[in-house]
Amino acid sequence: MALSERCRSLRVIRHLILAASIGRAHFGRGPWTGTSVAWRVMPATLRGRLLNVAQLKRGSALNALGLAAAGRRMEARRTLTDLVEHGSARSALRAAEVATVLNEQSLARLALSRAPTAGRSGLLLAEARLLWAEGHLSRACKVAGQAPGRRGRRLARRLDGDRAALIPQRRVPIIGATDRTARWSTSGAGCQVLHVVTKALPEVQVGYTLRTQGIAEAQAVAGYDVHVVTRLGFPVDIGVLGSPDRLTRNSVTYHRLQPAGGLPSSAGLRLDQGIAALHQLVTRVRPDVLHAHSKHDNAQVALAVGRRVGLPVLYEARGFLEETWRTQGGDVNSDRYQMSRDAETWCMQQADLVVALSETMRTEITRRGVDANHVLVVPNAVSETVLGSEADGAATRRHLGISETAFVIGVVSTLNDYEGVDTLLAALRLVEHPDTHLLVVGDGPSAADLHTSSTDLAGRVTFTGKVPHADVADHYAAIDVFCVPRHRTPVTELVPPLKPLEALAMAIPILVSDLPPLTELLADSDAGWAVAAEDPEAWANQIDWLHGHIDERRKKGREGRSWVSHQRTWAALVMSYERIYRQLGLAMATSI
């Protein structure tokens, strides 16, 4: 066996051990949690075969998990509701557990009320897991501890360990200004940057990972020595085995922290292990700055290591995940919301400087008590390759069966509920021009439900599902007006998306909901129009107006492209990061 093949085989074995520890942690929180993860990571073809097995077609809790993993959440809800209304107490208890895993807390509460005779231990464990999902962390730990036997004690320990991950003060030393005497860059060398992130390309292709690669690539071109490190266990924890511990992508070095001995069962212990692993990497890479990116887990790890070795820490807040959770129905008065918000705020206060993606986000951060002088804005941007794209929209239309003369409004996005594609579907039913066509590019939790709800629009809506990154530009080029119909939610009122900039870079005008981050984008670019969020009639009226104003659309598209090319490429924004690093006291020696 060749040496390279032997190394890969050993790496796969190591990753199998790591994957086993991850699976054990999931199943340790409950058998249905582990089963849900198994459904999600298995290949789609295998999942489809299992869903067609006769015993799963009879409407079981196991079937509901499979349906949800396949994106068929409406069917999953109906299956669980049937179990609650017509099944035994045991069936109701299983439905409660599965509904909890699927974040259907109201249904889980109803199911538990129908299962009073299912057994004290099972009821207490289900109640603890539901309380945790509802965000009542302390109560969940207490109830789990009341469950008789080893299962209750084990669950209580795991939940308490997860809760500890939201208390950064336990692992980050509280000291004064960072002692910078430990920096080790050679005089005359380019600044060495280590980005600390959650996930990365090529395994995950979303706005988060594209922003990371865009920043890192542009910095490498400018003369930085750029490294990126992902969370402990990635990408094995999403089902990808055999990836190298270190790889290079366009002059950017990616490091994977994939421990041979597996991962601890609780989030708090994983953070402690992540700190140790990052410390080892830092002593090898010897960066000048730790540049952590959302969420607070990455900031905690970077702050702990930065203070241990005397490196400055920049925290880039790309979102507010507690607001995302609140948008999904989370209770603002719960432990989870308050502790997550406090952890994010504390990390921002402890970091040497904070980066926000927009003035809207900066205002929110300073409202939390972070010094305004320490919060700087580096907005979303695009790669210069997007500006130089020679995409073929006509060929894409032919491939998708869309008329070349149709007026195409489009969305390119991860399909979450708050993205508002349902508003566009409702608007499409109201538009006057029958040649208006909606193109939806992407996949996500809401995809199957959107498919189901749009059957009456057959021939006027095209869902592509997930497309390879190399083909995304061609799909953009098939669109006449790019739409961002986001709902008005706590997270969408704060965080700007990346996709509208990609559309503008291709001279496609944008039509957006009138939310602060989106109207801020329009104020800067003057490359589109804003419409009342969640108002299908207003969207339909604006779409009809745009249908008849081709010259105005093209004018806005040209203005948008010019604005992006001058102000919103990653190469243009490298100067912003250089100024920030200088403010941290780094001696820059880049080629800019």
N, C-alpha and C positions, 0 to 999 in steps of 0.2 A: 504493500500500500504506500502511495506517495506521501511524503511528509505533510503536504497541504491537506490531503484528504484525511490523514490521521488526526491532524489538529482540528479539522472541522468535526470529525466524529467525536473527539473528546469534548469539544465545545457543545455539541448537541446533547451529550450525556449530562454535562454540567447544567445545561439549560433545562433538561428534563427534571433534574433534582430541584432546580429553582421553581419550575412550574408546579411541581408536586407540593412544594411549600406554600405557593400562592393558592393552589386549589384547596389545601388543607385549611388555610386561613378563611377562605370563603365558606367552606362547609362548616367551619367552626362557629360561624355566626348563624348558621341554620341550614338544614338540608336543602331548603328551597332556594336560598341565596346561592349556594354552590351549583345547584341544578340550573338556575337561571344563567349563570356565567357560562356553564357548559353549553347550553343552547346557543348563546350569543357567539362563542368563539368557534363552534363547529362550522365546517364548510356549508354554504347555502344549499348545495345539492343534497348533502346528507341530511340536513335539517328538513328539507322538503320530503325526503323519503320517509323519515320518521313520523312526520305529521300525517302521512298517508297510511300509516300502520293502523289496522282496524281498531285496536284497543284505544288508540289516541283519538279516534274520530268520534268517540261517544261522549265527548265533553268533559274531560278530566282536568284537574288542576295542572297536571303535567302538560296537557295539550295547550292550556292557556299560556303557560310560559313559552312554549314553542311558537305559538301564534304571535306573541308580543315580540319575541326575538326576530321574527320574520317581518316585523313592522305592521302586523295586522292587529293593532291594539283594540279596535272596535270589536272584532270577533273575540279577542281575549276577554274583554269586559263582559260581553254577553255570556260567554262560557262560565265565568266566575259568578255572575248574577244568577244564572240558572242553578248552579251548585248551591248558592245561598238560599234561594227560594224553594227549591224542590228536593235538596239533598238532606242527608242525615246531619246530626250534630258534628260528626267526624268530618263530613264533606265540607260543612261550613267552616270548621277550624282550618282545614287545608286551604279553602278559598281565602280565608283571612290572611294566612301566611303568604300565599302567592300574591294577593292584592297588595300586601305590604311591600313585597319585593318589587312590584311594578309601580310603586308610588301612587297607588289608588287607595289613599288612606280612608276616604269616606266609605268606600265599599268594604274595606277591611274592618272598619268600626261596625258596620251593619252585620258583617259576617260573624264577628265575635259575639255580638248580641244574640245571634241565633245558635250559638254553640255552648250554652251554659253547662251541658252535661258531658262535655268532651274530655274531661279529666283535668284536675287542678294543675298538674305540672305543665301539661301542654298549653293550657289557657294562660298561665303566668308567663311562659316563654314567648307565646305569641303576643301577649300584651306588651312585654318588654321590647320586643322587636318593633311593634307598631309605635310605641312611644318614641323609640329612637328615630324611626322614619318621620314622625311628626315633629321631631326636633327637641323633644323633652328629654334631654340626655341624662340628667341627674335622676329623674324619676325612673327612666329605663334601667339604669344600673341598679337602683334599689329594688325594683320589681323582679329583675332577673335573679338577684340574690335571695329573694323569697321563694323561688322555685325549688322544690325539694330535689335532692340528689346532686350528682356531680355535674350534670348538664347545666343546671342553673348557676352553680358557682363558676364554671368555666365561661359561660356567656357573660356573667357579671364582670369577670376579670378582663375579658376581651373588650367589652363596651367601655369600661373604665380606661383601658389603654388607648382606645380610639379617642375618647374624650380628652385625654392628656395631650393629644396632638394639637388641640386648640388653645393650649396654654404655653406660648412661646417663652415666657419668663422662666420656665423650668429648665430650658436647655440653652438659652442665649444669655451670656453674662451681661449684667447691667453695669456698664462702666462709662466713663466720659468719652471724650473724642478718641477715635481710633488712633493707636500708636502706629505711625506709618514707617517706623525705622526698619521694619522687616522686609521692605520691598527689595527685589533682587534683580531688576532688569539691568542688562549691560548698557553702559553709556553708549548712545548712538543707535541702539536697536529700536525697532518699532515697538510701540506699546503692545503688551500682551494682555489680551482680554479673555476671560473665561465666563461665558454665558451659562447661567444655571437655569434650566428650563424643565418643563414637565414632560413634553413629548417632542418628536422631531420627524422630519423627513428622513428616509423615504417611506417609512411605515405608516405615517399619519399625514394626510394632506388636507389641512384646514387652514383658516386664516392665521391661527396662532403659529403654526409651523412655517407657513410661507413668510410671515413677518420675521421670524427668527432667521431663516435662511437669507432673506433680503438684507437685513442689517449686517449679518456676519459676512456675506459675500462682498458687500460694498466696503466694509472695513478691511477685508483682506486685500482688495484691489488698491485701497488707499495706503497700504503698507503696514497694517496691523498684523500681529501674529494672533490669529483668532481660533479659539477653541469653544466647543459647546458640549455641555454635559447634561444628560437627561436624568430623570428621577431614578432612584434605586429600583432595579427590577425591570425597567423598560428595555426592549419591547417584549420580553418574555411574558409580562403580565397582560398583554393583549393577544397572546397566542402565537407570537412569532418566535420560532426557535432557530438557532444556528447563526444568528447575525453576529458579526465580529464585535469585539469589545472596543475597537477603534476603527474608524473609517474616515475617508476624506471625500468631501463633496465640494467641488469648485473652490479649492484652496482653503476650505474650512474643515478643521479636524473635529470629528464628533467622538465623544467618549461615552461608553455605556457602562454603568455600574451594575454588573451582573454577578453578585456574590456566589461563590461555589457552594456554600453551605446552606443556601436558601434564605428566605426572609422570615422575620418574626411575625407573629399572628396579629399584633395590634399596630395601629397607625403611629402611636407614640414611640414604640420601640423601633419601628421602621425609620422614623425620623432620626433617632439616635444612631442607628446603623448607617443611615445616609450621611450624617455628619462625619462619622469615622471614615467612610469611603471617600467623601469629598476631600477630607484633610489629606489622605494619602495621595489623591490625584493632584492636589495643589502643590504638594512638596515635589512632585515630579514635573508638572507643567511650569510652575513658578510664574504665575500671572502677576500683573501689576494691579488688576482690579477684578473684583467679583461682581458681575453684572447679572443680578437675579431678575427673573420675570415671573409674573403671576403664576400660581397663587402664593399665599403666605407660607406654605410648606417650603418652597424654594428659597424664600427670603429667610426663613428660620435657619435652614441649613447653611446658607451663605453667611448670614450674620454670625452664627456660632463659629464657623471656620475663620471668617475674616477677623474676628476679635482674638481668636487663638493665635493667628500667625501675623497679625498686624497689617491686614489689607483693607482698603476702603471698599465699601459695599454700596452699589447703586441698585435701587429696587425699581423696576419698571412695572407699574400697575396697569395691566392691560384690560382689566375688568374688575367687577365686584361680584364674586361668585355667590356671596350671601344674597345679593339682589337677584341673581339668576334663580337661586333656590326659592326665594320669595315669589318671584314671577311664576314659578311652577306650583304655587299653592302653599309655600312654607309660611309658618306663623311668625310674624315679626316679633312677637313677645316670647318666642321659644329660646331655649338655651342655645340651640344650634345657630340661630340667626345672630343673637347677641354675642356669643363667643367667637363666631367666625368674623363678625364685623370688628370686634375688639382685637382679634389676632391680626387682621389686616392693618388696622389703624396703628397698632403697637409697632408692627414691623416697619411701616412707613415712617413713624416717628424715630425709630432707632437707626434706620438707614442713613448713610451720609448724605445722599440726595435721592429724590424720587422723580421718576419720569411718568407723565400721564400722556394719553393719546389725543386729548383734545382739551380745549379750555373748559368745556362742560365738566369733564372728569376732574380737571385741576380744581375747579370751584368746589366740587364735592369733597375732594381730599383735604383742602384747606378748611372746609367747614367742619371736618372731624378733628381739627386742632393741630394739624401738621403745619409747620412754619411755611408760609407762602413763598419765602425766599429760597426754600429748599425743594420746591416743586416746579419742574420744568416740563414743557410740552414738546414731544417729538411725535408728530402725527403719523397716521398710516401713509404708506407710499407704495410704489410699484417698482418692479425691476425695469431697467431700460430695455430689456428684451421684449417687454410687452409693447412698448412704443414702436419698436421695429418689427412687430409681428406682421406677417403677410398672410393673415388668416383668410380662409375661403368660406364665407358665409353662404354663398349660393350653393356650393357643393353640399354643405351641411343641411341646408333646407331640402335639397333633393333627396339626400339620404334619409331624412326624417319624414319625408312626405309632406312638407309644407310648401305651399305655392310661393314661387319667387316674387309674386306681386302682392302677397299678403302683407298686412301691417302687423308686424310681430312685436308684441310687448313681451319682456322676458325677465326671468329670475334665475340667478345662479347662486345657490346657497345650500347650506345644511338645512334640511326641512324640519325645523322646530315649530311648535305651535305659534310662538310669538313672532315668527318671520312674516306672518300675515298673508300667506298665499291664498287662504280662504277668502280674504277680502277681494283679491284679484278675481277669483272664480265668481264671486257674487257680482262684481262689477262687469265681468264679461257677459253675464246674462242680461245686463242692462244697456250695453253699448248699442248704438244705432247701426254701425257698419258691420255687416256680416263677415267681411274679410279680415276682421281683427282676430289674431291668433295669439294664444298664450303659450310660450315655451318655458318649461320649468326644468332647469338643469340641476341635478343633485339628488341626494338621498338623505334620509334621516328619520327620526321617530314618527313624524307626521305623514310620511310619504304614502303609506298604504291607505290611510284614512282619506287623504286628499284624492287619491285615485277613486275610491269608492264614492265620494261625494260629488265627483265630476262626471259621472256616467252620462248625464243629460247633455254634456257639452262635447260629446264624441265628435271628432273631426275638427274641433276648434281649440283643443288643448293637447299639447305633447309633453309627456313626462319622459325624460331620458334616463332617469336613475343616475347613479354615479358614473362619471366619465373620466378616462385617464387625464392626468394633468396636461399632457401634450396636446390633447384635443380640445381643451377648454376654450382656447382663443378662437377656434373655428366656430364654437357655439355662441360666444359673444358676438362674433361678426354676423351671425344670422338674425340678430336682434336689432330692431329699429329704435326702441326706447327701453332702457334698462329700469326696472322697477324695484323699489325697496319699500314694500307695503307693511312695514313692521307695525305691530300692535303697540298701543301705549301701555308700557309696563315699567316697573322700577328699573329693570336692567336696560331696556331699549331707550329710556330717557336719559341714560348716562353714557353708554358705551357705543362708539361708532364702529360700523362694519368696514371691512377692507374691500369687499367686492365692488362697490360703486366706483372706486378709484381705478380698478382694472377696466371697467366699462368706459370711463372717461378717457383713459389712456388710448383706447381704440376709437375715440371720437364718437362714442355713443352717448347721447344725452340721458339724463337720469330723471326719474319721477319718484319722489320719496314721500313718506309720511312726515307730517309736520312735527317731528320730535327734535329736541334741542341739538343732539349730535349731528343730525342730518341737515337741519336748517343752517347750522354752523358751517357745514361743508358747502352748502349752496352759497352762503354769504361770501365764502372765500373764492369759490370757483365761478359763480354765475353761469353754471352749466346745466341747469335743469329747473324743475318746478316742484313745489311742495303741495301736498293735498292732505286734507283732514284724515288722520289715522282712523281706521275701522269704519269708514264711511263709504260703502260701495257706490252709492249714487254720485258722490263727489269724484270718486276715481273714474267712474264711467264717463262723466261729463268731461273731465280733463283728457281722458283717452280719446274721446270723440273729437275734441278740439285739436289734439296733436295729430290725429289721423289726417286732417285737412291742412296742416301747416308744415309741409315738408321743408320749406326753406328755413323756417324758424328752428326746426329740429336740427338741421344740418349746421346752422350757425352756432347753436349751443354746443353741439358735438365738437366743432372745431375749437371753440373757446376752451372747452374742457380739456381737450388734448394738449393745447398750448400751455394751459395752466399746470397740468401734471408734468409736462416735459421740463418746465422751468423750476417748479417748486416741490413736486411730490414724487421724485424718484429717490431710491435709497442712496444713490450716489450723492444727490444734492443734500440729503439729510445727514450724511457722515459728518459734515462740519458741525452740526448740532451736537452730535455725540462727542466730537473732539472738544468743543467748548465745555461740555459737562465734565469730561474727564480732566480737563485743565482745572476746572473749579474744584475737583477732588484733590488737586495738588500733584497730578501726574505730569512728568516731563515728557511731552509728546515728541516723537521723532518719526512722523509718518511722511508719506510722499505728497500730501495735500499741499 
